[in-house]
Amino acid sequence: MNIGEKILQELRKEISQNEYERYIKNLIYDENSRNDTVVFKAPNIFSARWIRTKYADKIAHLFEIENGIKPKVEIAIGRTKDTSTSKSTRVDVVRVQTNTHLNPSFTFDSFIVGSSNQFAYTTAKSVAQKPGKQYNPLFIYGGVGLGKTHLLQAIGNYRLAMGDVVIYTTLEQFMNKFISHLQSQTMEKFRDTYRKCDLLLIDDIQFLSRKEKTQDEFFHTFNELHNAGKQIVLTSDRQPKKIAGLVDRLRSRFEWGLMADIQPPELETKIAIIKKKCELDGIKLDNEIINYIATHMGDNIREIEGTIIKLNAMSAMLNQDITLEFAKNAIKDQIKEKRENITIDDIVNIIAKELNVKPSDIKSKKRTKNVVNARRIVIYLARNLTPNSMPQIAVYFGMKDHTAISHAMKKINEIVDNDENFKVLLEELSNKVGTLTSS
């Protein structure tokens, strides 16, 4: 066993089995490596990018522990022993990574698909497979943290592996570079960068609003690429027609191709996303904790992923297992903040719509079975998803005191314990109420 193989075995002890099998297991150590620069070869650009981003520093540290020298770690592509070839390949890999700013973990395989994002996923994958053909531009829009950037970069990573020249940037970065080149009178260089790529990916295009000079420059960049059959993909938090201060000629071009929206995820999709995140990061959460996070954390997927990372970090620092009680305590401030944004009226309106009863009936003294059931659910969700106390909820419903609220809570808990279908319904309704906090 050479030193590189030994280091990889040490790394295996510190990462999840899933990531070792998927990425590290396939690395080959280049025995022509020097003490100050070690080289590993990965089978493809995706693996190379992921390993370099996530594990290069850790590998360097393990080498330092082993022989006292902390080397530079390079991840090349290919399995050849020819050092001259591998050296030029390594330079290319680094250059591609530096210029694209793509996150190697944002791939189609790591994107969780549900009914809320199925159309956007399918069209994004179609564009990645046949760029510049059918849907050009592709315009993906939806709320914050729903996966627009993931799909955008998945397209970029897919085409990067095909050898395309990919430019990924936020609109803010595009604008800042435009201003910088304009001031330094180097616009030719700016145009060469953005107009000579195979694929242009722009995040948060809505920030073009009222930026007249930037809009004019982007208009010509768009035309140049589109006329050359190059693919353009844009994301926004709203449709083109709802972007105020956007000139008509750009708005019409954004609508030339295909618009795909991403809706807030349903409960099953959020649960699947949490499970996938845990799998990739080697974090163990039981189903009860996963369901609690999915139900109470709104729809912002980035925020949900941040919560999972926070739980894992706190668990490691405090040397405690992640139990439901531990999770509730760790994220209670986030939950409290969300509760403050939800009113009982909000809950009444959602439950009335979902259960097909009138809001006025829920707030009345009516005792029909479907109304009583809806009222109990509202009381349960109001107690769990808002900062209102039982006396405050009693006042809202015109009840004498909080004992009626306590009785309703007890009845709901009994039904939950004995009826799995009702428990699922309650979680789905809670998730719908939770969407109020994600905007």
C-alpha positions in Angstrom: 0.0 0.0 0.0 1.5 3.4 -1.1 1.2 6.5 1.0 -1.7 7.8 -1.1 -3.7 4.7 -0.5 -2.9 4.8 3.2 -4.2 8.4 3.3 -7.4 7.5 1.6 -8.0 4.7 4.1 -7.5 7.3 6.9 -10.0 9.6 5.2 -12.5 6.7 5.0 -12.7 6.7 8.8 -13.8 10.4 8.9 -16.5 10.5 6.2 -19.7 8.7 5.5 -19.6 5.3 3.8 -21.9 6.7 1.0 -19.4 9.4 0.1 -16.4 7.1 0.3 -18.1 4.6 -2.1 -19.3 7.3 -4.5 -16.2 9.5 -4.7 -13.1 8.5 -2.7 -13.0 4.8 -3.6 -12.4 5.6 -7.2 -9.4 7.8 -6.7 -6.0 6.7 -7.9 -2.8 8.1 -6.3 -0.2 9.3 -8.8 3.1 7.8 -7.5 5.1 10.5 -9.3 3.7 13.0 -6.8 6.2 15.2 -4.9 6.3 16.0 -1.2 5.0 19.5 -1.8 2.3 18.5 -4.4 0.4 15.3 -4.4 -1.9 14.2 -7.3 -4.9 12.0 -7.3 -6.8 11.0 -10.4 -10.6 10.9 -10.6 -12.6 9.2 -13.3 -14.7 12.2 -14.3 -15.0 16.0 -13.8 -17.9 15.7 -11.4 -15.9 13.6 -9.0 -12.8 15.8 -9.4 -14.7 18.9 -8.6 -16.5 17.5 -5.6 -13.4 16.0 -4.1 -11.3 19.1 -4.7 -14.1 21.3 -3.1 -14.9 19.2 -0.1 -11.8 17.0 0.7 -8.6 18.6 -0.6 -7.9 20.4 2.6 -8.6 17.3 4.7 -6.4 15.1 2.5 -3.6 17.7 2.8 -4.0 17.6 6.6 -3.7 13.8 6.7 -0.5 13.9 4.6 0.9 16.5 7.1 0.1 14.1 10.0 1.7 11.3 8.2 5.0 12.8 7.1 5.1 16.4 8.6 4.7 18.2 5.3 1.4 19.7 4.2 1.3 19.5 0.4 -0.9 21.1 -2.2 -3.5 18.6 -3.3 -4.4 18.4 -7.0 -7.3 16.3 -8.4 -6.8 15.4 -12.1 -9.0 13.6 -14.5 -8.0 10.2 -16.0 -6.1 7.1 -15.0 -3.0 7.6 -17.1 0.5 7.3 -15.5 1.9 9.8 -18.0 2.8 12.8 -15.8 3.1 15.3 -18.6 -0.4 14.5 -19.8 -1.8 14.5 -16.3 -0.1 17.8 -15.5 -1.8 19.6 -18.4 -5.1 18.0 -17.5 -4.8 19.2 -13.9 -4.3 22.8 -15.1 -7.4 22.6 -17.2 -9.5 21.3 -14.4 -8.4 24.1 -12.1 -9.1 26.7 -14.7 -12.6 25.4 -15.5 -13.5 25.3 -11.7 -12.2 28.8 -11.2 -14.2 30.3 -14.0 -17.5 28.6 -13.7 -18.2 28.9 -9.9 -20.4 25.9 -10.2 -21.2 23.8 -7.1 -20.2 20.2 -8.1 -22.9 18.8 -5.7 -25.7 20.5 -7.7 -26.5 17.7 -10.2 -29.7 16.2 -11.6 -29.1 13.1 -9.5 -29.0 15.0 -6.2 -32.2 17.0 -7.1 -35.3 15.6 -5.4 -38.3 15.6 -7.8 -41.9 16.0 -6.7 -45.1 17.3 -8.3 -44.1 20.9 -7.3 -40.9 20.9 -9.4 -41.4 18.0 -11.9 -41.9 20.3 -14.9 -39.0 22.5 -14.2 -36.7 19.5 -13.6 -37.8 17.8 -16.8 -37.3 20.8 -19.0 -33.9 21.6 -17.3 -32.7 18.1 -18.1 -34.0 18.4 -21.6 -32.0 21.6 -22.1 -28.9 20.0 -20.6 -29.1 17.1 -23.1 -29.9 19.2 -26.2 -28.8 22.8 -25.5 -29.7 25.6 -27.9 -32.3 23.5 -29.7 -35.9 23.6 -28.3 -36.2 25.7 -25.2 -34.0 28.8 -25.6 -34.0 30.7 -23.4 -35.2 28.5 -20.5 -36.7 30.8 -17.8 -37.1 29.1 -14.4 -39.0 31.1 -11.7 -40.3 30.5 -8.2 -39.9 31.6 -4.6 -36.7 31.7 -2.5 -34.9 28.5 -1.7 -37.1 26.2 -3.9 -34.2 24.8 -6.1 -33.9 27.2 -9.0 -30.1 27.6 -8.5 -29.7 23.8 -8.1 -31.4 23.2 -11.5 -29.4 26.0 -13.1 -26.1 24.7 -11.9 -27.1 21.1 -12.7 -27.4 22.1 -16.3 -24.0 23.8 -16.1 -22.4 20.7 -14.5 -23.9 18.4 -17.1 -22.6 20.5 -20.0 -19.2 21.1 -18.3 -18.7 17.3 -18.3 -19.5 17.4 -22.1 -16.6 19.8 -22.6 -18.7 23.0 -23.2 -17.6 26.4 -22.2 -20.0 27.3 -19.3 -20.5 30.7 -17.7 -22.5 30.8 -14.5 -23.0 34.1 -12.7 -25.6 36.0 -10.7 -27.0 39.1 -12.3 -25.3 41.2 -9.6 -21.9 39.7 -10.5 -22.7 40.3 -14.2 -23.6 43.9 -13.5 -20.5 44.6 -11.3 -18.2 43.2 -13.9 -19.9 45.3 -16.6 -19.4 48.5 -14.5 -15.8 47.6 -13.8 -14.9 46.9 -17.4 -16.8 50.0 -18.5 -14.8 52.2 -16.1 -11.5 50.6 -17.2 -12.4 50.8 -20.9 -12.0 47.0 -21.4 -15.4 46.2 -22.7 -14.0 44.0 -25.4 -12.7 41.7 -22.8 -16.0 41.7 -21.0 -17.9 40.8 -24.2 -15.4 38.1 -25.1 -16.2 36.4 -21.8 -19.9 36.4 -22.0 -20.5 36.2 -25.7 -18.1 33.4 -26.6 -19.5 30.7 -24.3 -21.6 27.6 -25.2 -23.9 28.1 -22.2 -24.8 31.2 -20.2 -26.5 30.7 -16.9 -27.8 33.9 -15.1 -29.2 33.7 -11.6 -31.7 36.2 -10.2 -32.3 38.0 -13.5 -35.0 40.1 -11.7 -32.3 42.4 -10.5 -32.0 43.8 -14.0 -35.0 45.9 -13.0 -34.4 49.6 -13.8 -30.7 49.0 -14.6 -30.9 50.7 -18.0 -27.2 50.4 -19.1 -26.9 46.9 -17.9 -30.2 45.9 -19.7 -28.9 47.4 -22.9 -25.6 45.4 -22.6 -27.4 42.2 -21.7 -29.8 42.7 -24.6 -26.9 42.6 -27.1 -25.3 39.7 -25.2 -28.6 37.7 -25.4 -29.0 38.4 -29.1 -25.4 37.4 -29.9 -25.7 34.1 -28.1 -29.2 33.3 -29.3 -28.3 34.0 -32.9 -25.3 31.7 -32.6 -27.5 28.8 -31.2 -26.0 29.0 -27.8 -28.1 28.1 -24.8 -29.3 30.7 -22.3 -30.9 29.8 -18.9 -32.2 32.4 -16.5 -33.8 32.2 -13.1 -36.0 34.7 -11.3 -38.3 35.0 -8.3 -41.1 36.0 -10.7 -42.3 35.8 -14.3 -40.9 38.3 -16.8 -44.1 40.2 -17.1 -44.0 40.9 -13.3 -40.4 42.3 -13.3 -41.0 46.0 -12.9 -38.6 48.3 -14.9 -37.7 45.7 -17.5 -37.7 47.0 -21.0 -40.2 45.4 -23.4 -37.6 44.1 -25.8 -35.9 42.1 -23.0 -39.2 40.9 -21.6 -40.3 39.6 -24.9 -37.0 37.7 -25.4 -37.2 36.1 -22.0 -40.6 34.7 -23.1 -39.3 33.4 -26.5 -38.4 30.0 -25.2 -40.0 28.2 -22.2 -41.0 29.4 -18.8 -41.0 26.8 -16.0 -42.1 27.5 -12.5 -41.2 25.8 -9.2 -43.9 25.7 -6.6 -43.4 25.2 -2.8 -42.7 21.5 -2.2 -45.4 19.2 -0.8 -44.6 17.4 2.5 -43.5 14.2 0.8 -40.9 16.1 -1.3 -39.6 18.0 1.7 -39.2 14.7 3.6 -37.4 13.2 0.7 -35.1 16.2 0.4 -34.2 16.0 4.1 -33.4 12.2 3.8 -31.2 12.8 0.7 -29.3 15.6 2.5 -28.8 13.3 5.5 -27.6 10.5 3.2 -25.1 12.7 1.4 -23.7 14.2 4.6 -23.7 11.0 6.7 -26.2 12.5 9.2 -28.5 10.2 11.1 -32.0 11.5 11.8 -35.0 9.2 12.6 -38.3 9.7 10.8 -40.0 11.5 13.7 -37.3 14.2 13.6 -37.4 14.4 9.8 -41.2 14.8 9.9 -40.9 17.6 12.5 -38.4 19.6 10.5 -40.4 19.1 7.3 -43.6 20.2 9.0 -42.3 23.2 10.9 -39.5 24.7 8.8 -41.4 26.2 5.9 -40.4 25.6 2.3 -37.0 27.3 1.9 -34.9 24.2 1.1 -31.6 26.1 1.8 -32.9 26.9 5.3 -34.0 23.3 5.9 -30.5 22.1 4.8 -28.9 24.7 7.1 -31.0 23.4 10.0 -29.8 19.8 9.4 -26.2 21.0 9.4 -26.8 23.0 12.5 -28.3 19.9 14.3 -25.3 17.8 13.3 -22.8 20.4 14.4 -24.5 20.9 17.8 -24.7 17.2 18.3 -21.0 16.8 17.7 -20.0 19.8 19.9 -22.2 18.7 22.8 -21.5 15.0 22.3 -25.2 14.3 22.3 -27.4 12.1 20.1 -30.0 14.0 18.0 -33.3 13.1 19.6 -36.7 14.8 18.9 -36.4 16.9 22.1 -32.8 17.9 21.2 -34.0 19.0 17.7 -36.9 20.9 19.0 -34.7 22.8 21.5 -32.0 23.5 18.9 -34.3 25.1 16.4 -36.9 26.6 18.7 -35.9 30.2 17.9 -36.4 29.6 14.2 -39.8 28.0 14.9 -40.7 30.9 17.2 -39.9 33.4 14.5 -42.0 31.6 12.0 -44.9 31.3 14.4 -45.0 35.1 14.8 -45.7 35.4 11.1 -48.9 33.2 11.2 -52.3 34.3 12.5 -55.3 32.2 13.5 -57.2 33.8 10.6 -54.6 32.4 8.2 -55.1 28.9 9.6 -58.9 29.1 9.5 -58.8 30.2 5.9 -56.4 27.4 4.8 -58.3 24.7 6.7 -61.7 25.9 5.5 -60.4 25.7 1.9 -58.7 22.3 2.3 -61.7 20.6 4.2 -64.4 22.4 2.2 -66.1 24.2 5.0 -66.9 27.9 5.5 -64.5 30.0 7.6 -67.5 31.5 9.3 -68.7 28.0 10.3 -65.4 27.1 11.9 -65.6 30.3 14.0 -69.3 29.7 14.9 -70.9 27.4 17.5 -72.0 25.0 14.8 -71.7 21.3 16.0 -71.9 19.3 12.8 -69.2 16.6 12.5 -67.2 18.1 9.7 -67.2 21.6 11.3 -66.2 20.3 14.7 -63.4 18.3 13.1 -62.2 21.4 11.2 -62.4 23.5 14.3 -60.3 21.1 16.4 -57.7 21.0 13.7 -57.5 24.8 13.6 -57.2 24.9 17.4 -54.4 22.3 17.3 -52.5 24.1 14.6 -53.0 27.5 16.2 -51.5 26.1 19.4 -48.6 24.5 17.7 -47.8 27.0 14.9 -48.6 30.4 16.4 -47.5 32.1 19.6 -51.1 32.2 20.9 -51.8 30.8 24.3 -54.8 28.6 25.1 -56.7 31.5 26.7 -56.0 33.7 23.6 -57.3 30.9 21.3 -60.4 30.6 23.5 -61.1 34.3 23.2 -60.8 34.0 19.4 -63.5 31.3 19.3 -65.7 33.0 21.8 -65.3 30.2 24.4 -65.8 30.7 28.1 -62.2 29.7 29.1 -59.2 27.7 28.0 -60.6 24.3 29.2 -62.4 23.9 25.9 -59.2 24.4 24.0 -57.4 21.9 26.3 -60.2 19.4 25.6 -59.9 19.9 21.8 -56.1 19.4 22.0 -56.5 16.2 24.0 -59.0 14.9 21.5 -56.8 15.6 18.5 -53.8 13.9 20.2 -55.9 10.8 20.9 -57.0 10.6 17.2 -53.4 11.1 16.1 -52.2 8.2 18.3 -54.9 5.9 16.9 -55.3 6.9 13.3 -52.3 7.0 11.0 -54.3 8.5 8.1 -55.4 11.4 10.2 -51.9 12.0 11.4 -50.7 12.2 7.8 -53.6 14.7 7.0 -52.6 16.8 10.0 -49.0 16.9 8.9 -50.0 17.9 5.4 -52.3 20.7 6.7 -49.5 21.9 9.0 -47.1 22.0 6.0 -49.6 24.1 4.0 -49.9 26.6 6.9 -46.1 26.5 7.1 -45.8 27.8 3.5 -47.0 31.2 4.8 -43.6 31.7 6.4 -41.5 31.0 3.3 -42.4 34.1 1.2 
